[in-house]
């Protein structure tokens, strides 16, 4: 219980800090909104998904990918925040206090998840304005957003490890983004993976990012007419695949990040 309380104290500290720097939240919203508008109005109607090239079909196909990209790109912010605390010596101050070692990182990742949830709410409103609709009951829609937040929380631990492994916040930002672009674009987020070359298609089908995107499309009722679900297991059972991938990422990278944190101050 003391570790839980320590984590909640650090979470509160980070949430207060975010509230005092509103531009962090504002700038975090600009990029996903730009993606929604650009992909909807620039590429909508020119990309075939399933058997349809209609703008509405692509718009509904696209949004799960945009949501997933948004929660994973928060990884860079998490890494930069931890690197900034390390650079300023704040982590050393925390280490001098009688508190659980993992609480600093847990509190940071939970606070980032709260910010991500707020971003998703705003992004969903923007998506509704441009014409995105769901076709399943409220329970399934909420389950889809829960999977997105779980994926974002899992990836925030990757960001924590990167932030502890570099010397400056700028390096953490670059290190947090450089691997995210191939991860998100070699996936089913923006195009039908069935249209990719063979080797890229297999990578996309087993990509943990793709599993969450596919799960959300099913839970939102956004699979386009004539869409052929790939035969790969993660695409046939995307909800389970998304859960398994997220839990494995949390277990692996939380362990590595906490170990790195202890060594950094040892």
Secondary structure, DSSP 8 states (H G I E B T S, - for coil): -HHHHHHHHHHHHHHHHHHH-HHHHHHHHHHHHHHHHHIIIIITTTS-BTTB--HHHHHHHHHHHHHHHHHHHHHHHHHHHHHHHHHHTHHHHHHTSSS-TTHHHHHHHHHHHHHHHHHHHHHHHHHHHTT----S-HHHHHHHHHHHHHHHHHHHHHHHHHHHHSSSHHHHHHHHHHHHHHHHHSSSSSS-GGGS-HHHHHHHHT-HHHHHHHHHHHHHT---TT----SSHHHHTHHHHHHHHHHHHHHHHHHHHHHHHHHHT-
